[in-house]
Amino acid sequence: APVPGAAEGRGLTANPSRPTTADNARFIEPQYLQVEAGYTADLFEDPIPSLHRLNLLTIIGVSELFEARLGWDLYTASGLDSGLGDLTLGVKGGFFGGWDEATALAAIGELRLPSGDGPAAIGDGIEGLAALVATQVISAIQFDLQAGLRAHLFSDSPTFFIPISLAATWAPLDALRIYADVVEGLDLTNLSQSTTTIGGGAGYFILPNLCVDSAVRVGLSPSLPDISVTGGVTVLAGPLW
């Protein structure tokens, strides 16, 4: 069964990781560059100020089952200074399955460097993520399950976090995507601080290599934003060499 939205000519089809929290186990064509740009507004109840973020993620297809990634954010908060967020370096590698297969498995690794000065920068230490993501396509619905370990190390207050995300993507039309996901975050240093969010949204492929999306996420835990609103665009270009 084809992946929802996979068009004839794999290299001409974007594969957005947004707007769900879970990634997927599919890959863009080698030698192609994908850029995902978005805006997120995290809204809290007073007296916590709202937080606004401009997000940028660039992905390069290195081989059939390997991608290199670079991401960063620009933050601004009500009543606080603005600034650059931390730089994130990442890779994604696949194990089995292909673009036109119903099942695929991939590993994701990320390293977040304390290079930012925004209100949501990690400050000291280094944050790392190691995760597995499984993708299964059933008819017009794609399911993505991602689980791993996120650790903030070399800090005065190290933390260990297990994020588990389950996303469903429905393709009622060739160009239209309907998204829903749930995210559970287990805080291993303090289980009482574990978090839960749910979200939903939509995406539209204006062209096979150009997609726009929007989503709303609701935080079900006190430490999370009450509501997060996102919108963005994904562009695929290439080949680069």
N, C-alpha and C positions, 0 to 999 in steps of 0.2 A: 504494500500500500504506500502511495507517495506521501511525503510530508505535506501537511496543509500549506498550500501556497507555492510549492515547488513548481517552477515553470520549466518548460523545455529549455535546455541550455543552463546547466547548473550555475555557471559563472555569472550569469546575468540576474540571478535572484539573490536579494538581500536576505540575511538571516538575523533579524534583530534579537538581541538578548533582552531588550526592554519590551513592554513595561512591567512584566512580572519579575518577582525577585529571583525565582529559579531560572537558571540558564537552560540550554538544551544541548543535546549531544550531536548536533549537526555542525557542519563547517562550511565556511565560504570557500570559493575556488582559490587554489594556490595562485600567488602573484597578484591577488586582488586586495584592495584596501576598503574597509568598511568604517564609516564614521557615524557614531550615534551621538547626537546632541539633544539635550533636554533641559527642561526647567521643572523644579520641584519646590512646592511651598508646603512647609511643615507648620501646621497651625495648632497651637497649644492654648489651653485656658490660661487666663491671667493668674499670677503675674509673670509666667514664663513667656518670653517674647516669641513671635513667629520667626521661623528660619527659612530663608530663600536660598536656593542652590541652582547654579548653572552647571550642568554635568556634561562632560565630554569623554567619550570612549572611542579609541581608535584600535582597529583590529586588522592585522595583516595575515593573510593566508600564506603560510610558509610551505606546507605540503598538504596532501589530501586529508590528513588527520592531525594537523598541528597548526595552531594559531598563536601569534604573539600579540600582546595587548598592552596598551598604555592609557591610563585614565587619570583625570583630575577634576576637581570641583572648584567653583568660585562661590563663596558664601557671603551673605549679608543677613543680619539679624536686626529686628526692631530694637533700637536703643543700644546697639552694639556696633563695634567697628566691623568693616568688611575685610575680606582677605582671601588669599588662595588657600584651598584645601590641600591635603596631602597628595603626593604623587603615588599612583598605584601601578605597579608592574605586574603583568600576569601572563600566563600561558594556558592553553587548553589542548589536550591531546586525546585522541580517540582510540578505542580498543577494538570495536567491531561494529558492523553495520555501516551503511552508506546513505547517501542522500535519498535514494529511492527505496530504502529498506524500512520496515515497520518498527524495528527495534535498534537502538544504538546506546552505547555507553561511553562516557568520557570522564576524564579527570581534569580538575581545574586547580591551579595554584596561583595565589596572589601574594604580593609583598607590598605593604603600605608603608612608605617611608615618611618620617616626621619632618617633612619639608614645607608644610603649610603654616600659615599664620591666621587662618580664619577661625571663627568662634567654635567650629566643630572639628578642628584639627586634633590629632591624637596627642600632640605635645611631645612627650619623650617616648623613648623605646621604639620598637618596631612591631607592626601588626601583620600577622600572616594568616592566610586561609588555605586549607587543603580540603578539597571536596570532590565527591563523585556525583555525576548527574546521569540519570537514565531517562531515555526518551522512548515512549511507546505510542504508536499511532493506531487508532481503532476507528475505521471509517473516516469521518470528517473531523475527528477530535484527536488532538495530540496531548499526551500527558507527560509532564516533566517532573521528576522527583530529584531534588538535590539535597545532599546531606554532607556535613563535614565538620571540621574543627577550625574555629577562629581564635587565635591566641594573641594577646598583647604582651610582649616580652620585653625584658631589659627596661622595665619601668618600675617606679616606686610602688605601684599597685598593679601587678600583673593580673590579667584576667584570662579565663578560658571559657569559650562559648561554643555551643553546638547549634548552628542554625539548620533547620529542616524546612524545606520549602516544597510544596506540591502545587503545580500549576496545570490548568486545563486550557487548551486553546481550540476553539471551535471555528471552523471555516465554512459558514453557510453559503458564501459566494467565493469565487476564485480570488477576489481582491480584498475581501473583508475578513478580519479576525476579531473574535470576541474572547476576552481573557478573564480568568478568575483564578485566584490563588489564595493559599493560606500559609502563613509562616510562623513556625514555633521556634523560639530561641531559648535554649536551656543554658542558664548561667551556672557553670560548674563551681564557681567560687562562692555563689550565693543563690541557691535554687529559688529562693523567694523573689528574686529579681528577674526570673524568667519572663519572657514576653510572648505575646500572640498578636498577630495582625491578619486582617483579611482584606482583599482588594479585588477590584474588577475594572475592566477597561475595554478599549477597542483599538484596532489598528486598521489602516487602509493602505493598500499598495497602489499608489498613483501610477507607478511603473513597476516592473519587476525589480528594479534596482533602487526604487525610491518609495519609502514607507513613512507614514505619519501615525502617531499613536497618542492616546491619552488614557489616564487611569485615575482612580480614587482609591486610597488606602485608609482603613480605619484601625487605629490602635486600640487594642482591648486591654492594655496594661498601663498603669499610672505613669511609668517612665517614658512612654512613647508619645509621639504627637497624637492629638485627638483625631485629626484628619490630615492626610497628605494628598496633594493634588499634583499630578505630573502631566507633562506634555512634551513631545519630542519628535524628532525626525531621524531617519536612518538612510544613509546614502552609500551605495556600493559603486566603486570605480576600479578600472583596471583594464588589462594587466599592466603592472608597474614595470616589469622587466621581461 
